[in-house]
Amino acid sequence: MNGLRRPGVVVLVGFASAIGVLTLLLMLPVAHQPGERSSVVEALFTATSAVCITGLSVVDTPNHWSTTGQVLIMVGVQFGGLGFMTSASLLGLTALRRLGLRTRILAAAETRTVGLGDVRRVIRGVALVSLVTEALLAVVLGLRLWARYDVPPGRAAYEGLFHAVMAFNNSGFALYSDSLIRFATDPWICLPIAVAVILGALGFPVLFELRRELRTPRTWTLHTKITVSAYVLLTVAGTVAVTALEWSNRATLGPLGVGDKLLVGFFMGGPQARSAGFNSLDVGAMNDTSWLVLDCLMFVGGGSGGMGGGIKVTTFMVLFFAIVAEVRGDPAVTAFGKEISTAVLRQALSVALLGVALVALGTLMILGLSDVALDRALFEVVSAFATNGLSTGITGSLPEPAQYVLVVLMFTGRLGPVTVASALALRERQKLFRLPEERPIVG
């Protein structure tokens, strides 16, 4: 019973329960298109991908799932995006108008707030930002689909809402078999989606601070400074790399004009490669070098406390600052005039190494269970672990055991390696003594 009181265990059980319920619902006949049916692995994979806001799919979403099934997927993504404890706390606020102490503690862990007094405000802020952003994007997309592509108003509103929820929650499910390739050169579709993806990926702590102190960056916290600077840097680097590497590829950017190449290059190398899974070009036709770039970008992921996956940009930058300090011989690790604590360094190192280990193990298992090439297997594993959703097109053709491996990776990637490890720990120990210090030779 004591273990169930730990936030990590509660969040883990909550997400697992949501996946189980959604799996059962997706297996109902009403969730399928006429003549279609779902196996256990297809329903479980889709449910996990939805709740873990990934977007990988083993079936064709528009042709396999009925409108009911698509709505269930959308609800699963929304639940996964807000987070289990945030959703539970919102229900508590609505029904009881108050939160108990234990619920507030758990919600603080999920939303990454510092003080218990801020939990109620933050939860409401999370819900408000999510719903307002999704509503605005749904209107923009719906109007564009209706005015430019002659989609009937009701259908345009539904497709706009579906993709708005997917975009802000950084999930790559789409109601088109080619994802967003048909809209690759339409800035009125791609740019609003890209903005929503970025907002969702930065993380709510950053968004709240930017709303209050956007014009005074000097007063930003270290977390916000690191997240914003790293996100901008990696977005620019990803855009330049993908655009340059695919510039002459006749199967991707080659036939497009300069302006369209830049738009697609930004869309794929920026927000989509970092945390969302929409694609405006055929990922399977990209160069091997582009796949490797996307692997790295997906692995880093988005900001802490946001919808993006991966090891998070803060983890990446903390390790970067640690390397800089070590090379310079500095006694402490610093960033933007602040010292980074040893505890944060250990946490960043643990997250990164656990991520590498999971990706390596997952890739070995996929290679052993299927006959796919190493580069495609690695891409699929990184996408699943980073809850990204991009794919080279092999997801549906993998054997069932390999698909189960991806299910575990998506679940682990969403909750985070450290969260899962702490949730599964049998007991916690407090050390009452310190051992003698000694330095082994490194390198």
Secondary structure in CASP SS format (residue, H / E / C, confidence):
PFRMAT SS
TARGET T0000
AUTHOR 0000-0000-0000
METHOD secondary structure of the structure
MODEL  1
M C 1.00
N C 1.00
G H 1.00
L H 1.00
R H 1.00
R C 1.00
P H 1.00
G H 1.00
V H 1.00
V H 1.00
V H 1.00
L H 1.00
V H 1.00
G H 1.00
F H 1.00
A H 1.00
S H 1.00
A H 1.00
I H 1.00
G H 1.00
V H 1.00
L H 1.00
T H 1.00
L H 1.00
L H 1.00
L H 1.00
M C 1.00
L C 1.00
P H 1.00
V H 1.00
A H 1.00
H E 1.00
Q C 1.00
P C 1.00
G C 1.00
E C 1.00
R C 1.00
S C 1.00
S C 1.00
V H 1.00
V H 1.00
E H 1.00
A H 1.00
L H 1.00
F H 1.00
T H 1.00
A H 1.00
T H 1.00
S H 1.00
A H 1.00
V H 1.00
C C 1.00
I C 1.00
T C 1.00
G C 1.00
L C 1.00
S C 1.00
V C 1.00
V C 1.00
D C 1.00
T H 1.00
P H 1.00
N H 1.00
H H 1.00
W E 1.00
S C 1.00
T H 1.00
T H 1.00
G H 1.00
Q H 1.00
V H 1.00
L H 1.00
I H 1.00
M H 1.00
V H 1.00
G H 1.00
V H 1.00
Q H 1.00
F H 1.00
G H 1.00
G H 1.00
L H 1.00
G C 1.00
F H 1.00
M H 1.00
T H 1.00
S H 1.00
A H 1.00
S H 1.00
L H 1.00
L H 1.00
G H 1.00
L H 1.00
T H 1.00
A H 1.00
L H 1.00
R C 1.00
R C 1.00
L C 1.00
G C 1.00
L H 1.00
R H 1.00
T H 1.00
R H 1.00
I H 1.00
L H 1.00
A H 1.00
A H 1.00
A H 1.00
E H 1.00
T H 1.00
R C 1.00
T C 1.00
V C 1.00
G C 1.00
L H 1.00
G H 1.00
D H 1.00
V H 1.00
R H 1.00
R H 1.00
V H 1.00
I H 1.00
R H 1.00
G H 1.00
V H 1.00
A H 1.00
L H 1.00
V H 1.00
S H 1.00
L H 1.00
V H 1.00
T H 1.00
E H 1.00
A H 1.00
L H 1.00
L H 1.00
A H 1.00
V H 1.00
V H 1.00
L H 1.00
G H 1.00
L H 1.00
R H 1.00
L H 1.00
W H 1.00
A H 1.00
R H 1.00
Y H 1.00
D C 1.00
V C 1.00
P C 1.00
P H 1.00
G H 1.00
R H 1.00
A H 1.00
A H 1.00
Y H 1.00
E H 1.00
G H 1.00
L H 1.00
F H 1.00
H H 1.00
A H 1.00
V H 1.00
M H 1.00
A H 1.00
F H 1.00
N C 1.00
N C 1.00
S C 1.00
G C 1.00
F C 1.00
A C 1.00
L C 1.00
Y C 1.00
S C 1.00
D C 1.00
S C 1.00
L C 1.00
I H 1.00
R H 1.00
F H 1.00
A C 1.00
T C 1.00
D C 1.00
P H 1.00
W H 1.00
I H 1.00
C H 1.00
L H 1.00
P H 1.00
I H 1.00
A H 1.00
V H 1.00
A H 1.00
V H 1.00
I H 1.00
L H 1.00
G H 1.00
A H 1.00
L H 1.00
G C 1.00
F H 1.00
P H 1.00
V H 1.00
L H 1.00
F H 1.00
E H 1.00
L H 1.00
R H 1.00
R H 1.00
E H 1.00
L C 1.00
R C 1.00
T C 1.00
P H 1.00
R H 1.00
T H 1.00
W C 1.00
T C 1.00
L H 1.00
H H 1.00
T H 1.00
K H 1.00
I H 1.00
T H 1.00
V H 1.00
S H 1.00
A H 1.00
Y H 1.00
V H 1.00
L H 1.00
L H 1.00
T H 1.00
V H 1.00
A H 1.00
G H 1.00
T H 1.00
V H 1.00
A H 1.00
V H 1.00
T H 1.00
A H 1.00
L H 1.00
E H 1.00
W C 1.00
S C 1.00
N C 1.00
R C 1.00
A C 1.00
T C 1.00
L C 1.00
G C 1.00
P C 1.00
L C 1.00
G C 1.00
V H 1.00
G H 1.00
D H 1.00
K H 1.00
L H 1.00
L H 1.00
V H 1.00
G H 1.00
F H 1.00
F H 1.00
M H 1.00
G H 1.00
G H 1.00
P H 1.00
Q H 1.00
A H 1.00
R H 1.00
S C 1.00
A C 1.00
G C 1.00
F C 1.00
N C 1.00
S C 1.00
L C 1.00
D C 1.00
V H 1.00
G H 1.00
A H 1.00
M C 1.00
N C 1.00
D H 1.00
T H 1.00
S H 1.00
W H 1.00
L H 1.00
V H 1.00
L H 1.00
D H 1.00
C H 1.00
L H 1.00
M H 1.00
F H 1.00
V H 1.00
G C 1.00
G C 1.00
G C 1.00
S C 1.00
G C 1.00
G C 1.00
M C 1.00
G C 1.00
G C 1.00
G C 1.00
I C 1.00
K C 1.00
V H 1.00
T H 1.00
T H 1.00
F H 1.00
M H 1.00
V H 1.00
L H 1.00
F H 1.00
F H 1.00
A H 1.00
I H 1.00
V H 1.00
A H 1.00
E H 1.00
V H 1.00
R H 1.00
G C 1.00
D C 1.00
P C 1.00
A C 1.00
V C 1.00
T E 1.00
A E 1.00
F C 1.00
G C 1.00
K E 1.00
E E 1.00
I C 1.00
S C 1.00
T H 1.00
A H 1.00
V H 1.00
L H 1.00
R H 1.00
Q H 1.00
A H 1.00
L H 1.00
S H 1.00
V H 1.00
A H 1.00
L H 1.00
L H 1.00
G H 1.00
V H 1.00
A H 1.00
L H 1.00
V H 1.00
A H 1.00
L H 1.00
G H 1.00
T H 1.00
L H 1.00
M H 1.00
I H 1.00
L H 1.00
G H 1.00
L H 1.00
S C 1.00
D C 1.00
V C 1.00
A C 1.00
L H 1.00
D H 1.00
R H 1.00
A H 1.00
L H 1.00
F H 1.00
E H 1.00
V H 1.00
V H 1.00
S H 1.00
A H 1.00
F H 1.00
A C 1.00
T C 1.00
N C 1.00
G C 1.00
L C 1.00
S C 1.00
T C 1.00
G C 1.00
I C 1.00
T H 1.00
G H 1.00
S H 1.00
L C 1.00
P C 1.00
E H 1.00
P H 1.00
A H 1.00
Q H 1.00
Y H 1.00
V H 1.00
L H 1.00
V H 1.00
V H 1.00
L H 1.00
M H 1.00
F H 1.00
T H 1.00
G H 1.00
R H 1.00
L H 1.00
G C 1.00
P H 1.00
V H 1.00
T H 1.00
V H 1.00
A H 1.00
S H 1.00
A H 1.00
L H 1.00
A C 1.00
L C 1.00
R C 1.00
E C 1.00
R C 1.00
Q C 1.00
K C 1.00
L C 1.00
F C 1.00
R C 1.00
L C 1.00
P C 1.00
E C 1.00
E C 1.00
R C 1.00
P C 1.00
I C 1.00
V C 1.00
G C 1.00
END
